Amino acid sequence: MSDKITNLTAETFDELVGAAEGPVLVDFWAEWCGPCKMIAPILDEIADEQGDNISIAKVNVDEANEIALRYQVMSIPTLLVFKDGEVAKRMVGASGKAKLLEDIAEFL
């Protein structure tokens, strides 16, 4: 995993997402989720290439299910873009790098 990706917990989520200067893309995932594993390297690449424009973070739904429930994450992977501490965009399911970059272009 890229050193530019932050793992969030129930204890750190509000502080890190709420205090972020710019947009934060949060990946809700689980170890047992195949599609989550497919997009992990894509998120690593985006973190390395676009880290100055958007922060990337991950929430393991098995370890922080209260966060997943708060944001009504019903299937994974779910990617939420937060801006000023509020959800600005929701994407559900795995997609390729080009599609993901297109989906988050307004935040870059």
GIHULIN-V370806 format. One record per run of one state. SS is the DSSP state (h for helix, s for strand, l for the rest). FROM is the first residue (numbers start at 1). TO is the last residue. Records with the same first field share a line. If there is no record, write none. Layout:
BEGIN
SS = FROM-TO + FROM-TO
END
This chain:
BEGIN
l = 1-4 + 9-12 + 19-23 + 30-33 + 51-54 + 61-64 + 71-77 + 84-85 + 93-96 + 108-108
s = 5-8 + 24-29 + 55-60 + 78-83 + 86-92
h = 13-18 + 34-50 + 65-70 + 97-107
END
